[in-house]
């Protein structure tokens, strides 16, 4: 690890914030909630945005892609920016930029203006999450870091759940523009609290950022941007059947390789990858990558199932998923309290098993599934997230020095975001391809030589013939049978996807015990 002899260890050990850590938590939680909420709140408003701006749904998705690309580029360089400009100043600037860009999004007269405003909004929001996590970890003493991560986890887990429901309500009752205007009062309050309570620790005030690693930043922009477009447009373009997706995939691979080689050789890298030498951090990062992919995929697929196969409205599907927030609201603080007394690795293992079981429950869905069973599985899933996220985030940095926190949390959040994006894209693709395979399999059973099929089709034709006439009834019967084929193919695809998710989640179980046990101790002893 890169020790800094110009900052004595005792200085880091003696520093404590001048105000209560809970006041600091309030100051950084608000902008974090606002940022995470904004990544999902716009999703349900996309058709309305497209309609009001005379754009296609595909064109409207660039309001999401542009935000995610800008966000993904800024996340890993937030630690360097904090050293260069000061963490408090950077957080306040990012919050102000985010609020101003939100207003510009709400006032956007056309799609081009909206996409540009979303880019600046993503730039402002990119640094908020890793900086807030670093502030919380540094402000609380080591033995209470679990509680600080519980607070942080509530934001990370609850905001994506609240976002679509709240965004749909605003869009239906007012306008999609209010999904952006709502950031103004929240952002102004956050700026006031940060001005009053935040302060830079000694390693930020006295630290000196090295010269900007321009090549590292360039490679980062290239691979993050290319990857996000591939993941966002891959399924629509039929993946590698599209020359564009193929080229961008090659660009992504080459960009990642160039980025890794350069950053490991650079004297002052824009992202210090040497933090992966710490076993806890490396294992925790790999685990959060897998868990995030499964979590975001599960959250994305369930509303689709409820709306396409069970006929739920967007609002009712949101209410069916909302109990996940109830589970998280209970699980996160409970995990934070237990972490002070129980080995965090055991908590992670318990959370992984419970998360797998919740997806197993979702893998038992059918066309007769009730909202109660869906809500029950979601409560378990939200509860399990507390027992994964809180101890995992704490174990990841347990053996790092305080001055390494900013860089570590930036990388950790980048890995979480990339894992979530890849997970959504990969599992959505599997769902679509599985439905196609199921359809090809089931259609072989729809044959006039099958007595069950003959009996069912004869009854259907007779029933529809009495209403629409014999010829028209026969046509409608074949149409109805095809609709049943598609429905059953899709249902089996959802079942298979959730069952494979269970296996993917359980693969993370050994990782819990590959990490070293974290013991609360003085800050200067962390290494």
N, C-alpha and C positions, 0 to 999 in steps of 0.2 A: 504494500500500500504506500501511497505517496505521503509521507509525513511532512508536515510544514514546521520547520524548526523556528520560524519567526513568530509562531503562535504557541506559547507554552501550553502544555496540557492542563496545568492547574487553572489557567484562565478559563478554559472551557468548562472545567469541573465546577468552578465557583459561580459561574454566571447563572442567574435566575431572572426571569422577566420581572419588571417592577410592578406589574399588576397581576391579578389572579389569572392562571392559565385558562379558566373558563370564560373570562371576558375576551381573551385572545381567540378562544375557540369560536365564540359568537361572531367575532369580527371576520374570521376567515371562512366560516361555514356558509354564511349568506351568499357571497359571490360564488363559492363552489357549487352550492345548490342551484344557483341561477345558471351556471355554465352547463352542468350536467343535464339539467332540465331542458335546456335549449337544444341539446342534441337529439331529443326525441319529440319535443312538443310540436315541431313543425311537420312531423311525418303524416299525421292525420289531415293536415291542412293542404297537402300537396295538390289534390284535385281542385280545391278552391283557388289556389294560387295559379294553377294552369288555366283554369277557366277565366279568371279575372284579367289575365295578362295575355290571352289569346295564344297560349303555348300548349304543347302536347305534355302528357304526363311524363314522358321520357325527358323532355327538356326541363321540366320542373324539378326533376330529381337532382339537377346540378346545384340547386340551392342546398341540398344535403352534402353532395360530394365536395363542393368548393369549401364548405365549412370544415369538413372532416380532414381534407388535405392540409389546409392552413393550420388547423388545430394540431394535427399529427406532426407537422414540421417544428412547431414552437415547443411542444412538450419536452423533447429531449434536450433542448438548448436552454431551458429555463434556469438551470443551475448556473451556467456561464453568465446569463443575463443578470441574475441576482448578484453575483460577485462584481459584475461590471458597473451596475447602476444602483445596487442596494435593493434588498428584498422588499422592504416596505414601499419604497418609491416605485418599484416594478409592479407590485401587486395593485397599488392605487392607480398607476397608469393603465394597466391592463383592464381593470374594472371600469375606468372611465372610457377607454376605447370600446369596450364591450357594450356599455350603455349607449354611447353615441352611435355605434354601428347598429344597435337594435332599433333605435329611432329611425335611422336611415332605411333599415329594412322595412319598417312599418310604413314609411312615406314613399317607398320605391314606386316610380311611375311605370316601370317596365321590368322585364325579366333580367336584362343585362345589368341594370342598376342594382337589382336585388342580389344577383350573384356576386357582384363586386363588394356590396355591403356585407354579405355573408363571409367573404374572404377576410375582411378586416375584423369581423366579429369572431371568426375562428382564430385569428392572430391574437386578439385580446383574451380569448378564453383559454388558449392553449397552455399558458403558464399558470393559470389559477389553481388547477387541481394539484399538480406536483408541489407547488410552492406552499399551498395550504397544508398538505400532508407533512411537509418538512417542518413548517412552523409548529404544528401540533406535536410532532415527535420531539422537537427541541424544547418546547415550552413546558411540557410535563416531565416530571422526574421519571427515571427508567421504570420504576415499579408501577407507575400509573399510565404507561404508554398504551396498555391494552384498552383502557377507558377512552383515551384520546382517539384510538383507531376505531372504537365502537361508534363514537360521534361521527368520525369521517365516513365510516361504512354506512351509516344511516343515510347519508347524502348520496353515496355512490349507488346504493341499492334502491332507495325509495324514489329518487328523482326520475329514473327511466320508467318506473311504474306509474307515477303520477302524471308524467309528461303527456302521453297519448290521451289519457282520459280528460285531463284539464284542457289540453289543446283542442280536443274535439268539442268540448263544452263551449269554449270561447269562440271557436269557429262557427258553430251552429247558432249560438245566441247573439253574437256580435259580428265579428269579422276575423279573418285569418290574421289581419294586421295587429290585432290585440295580443296575439301570441308573442309579438315582439315588444309592443308597448308596455306589457306587464313587467318588463325588466327595469323600467325607469325608477319606480319607487324603491324596489329592492336594491338596485345598484347604488342609489343615492344614500340609503341607510347604511349599506356596507361601507361606502367611502367614509362616512362620518365615524363609524366604529373603528375602522382601520386607522384613521387619523388620530383617534383618541388613545388606542390601546396597543397598536403594533410598535415594535422596536426591533432593530437589527442586532443580533448577537455579535460578540466580538469577532468571531471568525468571518462574519460578513462585513462588518464595518472596517476591519483592518486587512481583510483579504484582498488580494489583487488578482483580477482576472488576467489570464495570459492574452496574447494577441489573438484576434478572431481567426479561427481555423476555417479559412474560406473554402478550401477544397473539401474538408469534412462536411461543412454546411451544404455545399453544392451537391455532394453525393447523397446527403440526407434528403434534400428536397427532391432529387430525382427519383430515388427508390420509394419514398413514402407517397409521392404524388402518383407515380405509375402504379404502385400496388393498389392504392385506393380506387383508381379508375377501373383496374382489372376486376377487383372484388365487386364494385358497384354495377358494372356493365357486363360482367362475364356471362351470367346466366341469360340475360336478354340477347346477347350476341352469339349464344351457343358456344361459348368458351373458345377452344382452339380451332373451331371452324372459321372463326373470324380472324383475318390477317391483323387487324388492329390489336385485338387481345393477345395474339401470339407475340407481336412485336413488343407490346408493353410488358409482357411477362419476361421476355428476354432482357428488356431494359431494367426491370425490377431485380432480376437475379444478378446482372452485372453491377447494378448500382449498390446492392447489398454487399457483394464481394469487395468492391472498391472501397466502400465505406468502412467495412471491418478492417481491411488491411491498412488503410490510411490511419484510422483512429488508434489502432494498436501500435503504430510506429510514430505517430505525431508526438512532439514534446508537450504541446498544449492542446490536446484534442477538445473539440467542441462538446463531445460526449465521452466521458472517461469510462471506457469499458473495463478497466482494470478492477472495478468493483466486483466483477464476476469471479475474481479469485476467491472471494469469500464464499464458502460452500453454502451457508444458509441463504445468502442472497441468490446465488445461482439456482439452487433447487426451488426456492420460493418463486422466482421469476418464471421458471419452466412450469410450475404448478399453476400459477395464476393465469398463464397463457392458455393452458388446457381448460381450466375451470371457467374462465371468461368466455371461451368459445362455446362451451356447453350451455352456460347460463344465458347468454344473449340469444343463442339459437332456440333454446326452450321458450324464452320470452317472446321471440318473434313468431315461432310456428303456432303457438297455442291460439292467438287471436285469429289467425288464418283458418284454423280448423273450426273454431266456434262460428265464424261468419260464413264460411263457404259450405260447410257440411251440416251444421246445426241450425243455421239461419239466424244467428244472433245479430243484432245491430251492433254498430261500433261502440255505442255507449254501454250496452249490456255485456259485450265481451270485455270492455274495460273494467266493469264491476266484477266480472268473474275472476279477473286477474288481480284486482286490488287486494284481496286477502294476503297475497304474497308480501305486501307492505306491512300487514299486521304481524306476520311471522317474523319479518326482519326487525320490526320495532321492538319485539320481545327478545329475539335471539341476539341481536348485536350488543345491547348493554349487558345482558346476562353473560355472554362470552367475555366481555371486557372485565367483569367482576371475577369470573372464574379463572381468568388468566393470571390473576394475582395469587392464586392458590394451587392451580393445576398445571401440569406440564402442557405447554401450548401444542406440542406435537400430538398429544392424545386428543386435544380439542379439534385439531385439523382432521385427524382420522375420523372422529365422530361426525364432523360436518360433511366430509366426503361421502361417508356411508349413508347419511340421511339425505343428502342431495341425490345420490344415486337411487335411493328408495322412492323419493318423490317423483323422479322421472319414470321409475318402474310403474308407479301408480298411474301416471299419465299415459303410459304404454298400454293400459287396459281400457282406453277409451273406446266407445262404440257410438252408434247413432242414437242409443238410448241413454247416453251419459247425462247425468243431471248436473245442474250448476253447483249443487252441494258437493259432489265428488270432485269436481274441478277446483272448487274453492279450497277443499281440504288438502289436496295435493299442493296447491299454491302456498298455503300456510306453512306446510312442512318445508317447501323449497325456500321460502323467505327465512324461516328459522335456521335452516342449515347454512345459509349464506353468512350469518353472524359467526358461526363456529368455524367457518373457513376463512373469511376475510380478516377478522380481527386478529387471531393468533398468527396467521400467515404473514400479514403486514408487519406485525411486531417481531416475529422471528427473522424476517428478511433483513432487518436493520439492527438486530440485537447485538451484533458483534462489530458494528461499524462505528467509527468516530463521529462526533456531532457534525464536524465540517464536511463529512461525506454524505450526510443525509440528503442535501439538496440534489446532488447528482444521482444518488440511489433512487430517490422517490421519482425523479423525472424518468429514469430508465424503466422503473417498475410500472409506472402509468403508461408509458409507451408500449411496453409488452402487453399490458392488460388491454389497451385499445386495439392493438394489432390482432391480438388473440380473439377479441370479440368480433372484429370485422371478418377475419378469416373463418371463424366458427359459423357466423350467420350465412356467409356465402357458401361454405362447404356443405353444411347440413341442409340448406335450402335446395342446393343442386341435387343432393342425394334424394331428397323428398320428391322432386320432380322426376328424376330418372327412375326412382322406385315405383312411382305411380304408372309410368310408361311400361315398365316390366310387368307390373301386376295386371295392367290392362291386356297386354299381349298373352299373359298366362290365362286370365279368366275368359277371354274371348274364345279360347279353344273349347271351353265348356258350354258355350252357347251354340249348340248344334241341334238340328231337327232330330238327330238320332238319340238325343238324351231325353228319356221319358219325363224327367222332372221339368226340363226346359219346355218340352211339348205341352205338358199339362198347364204350366204357368202361363205360357204364351196364349194358349187357347182360351183360358179364362179371361186374360187381359183383353184379347181381341173381342170376345163376346161382350164384355162389360162396356168397352169403349164403342163397339158397334151399335149398341142400343142407344147411345147418345149422339154419335156423329155419323152413323151409317156404316155399312159393312166395309167399304173401300177405305174411307177416311179413318175408321176405327182401326183397321189393320196397320195403316201408316203410323198412327199415333201410338199403337202398341210397340212397334219397332223403335220409335223414338223414345218411348218411356223405358224400354229395355236398355237402350244405349245409355240413357241417363243413369240408370241403376248401375250399369257397368262402370261408368266413370266414378260414381259415388263410392262404390265398393273398392275400386282400385285406389282412390285417394285415401280412403279410410285405412286400408292395409299399409299404405305408404307412411302415414302418420304413426301407426303402431310400430312398424319396423324401425322408423327413425328414432323414436323415443327409446326403443330397446337397445339400439346401438349406442345411443347417448349414455345409457346406463353403463355399458362396457367401457366406453371412453372415460367416464368419470372415475370408475373403479381403478383404472390404470394409474390414477394419481395417488392412490392410497399408499403405496410404498414410499413415495416422496416425503410423506409426513415424518418418517423415521430416518430418512437420510440427512435431515437437518440436525444440528447440534442443539442441545437443550439451552434455552435462554435463562439466565439467572440475573435478576435485578441487581445492579451494582453501580458504583459511582461512574459518572460519565467518562472521567479520564481513563478508566480501566477498560473501556470498550475498545476492542481492536479486532 
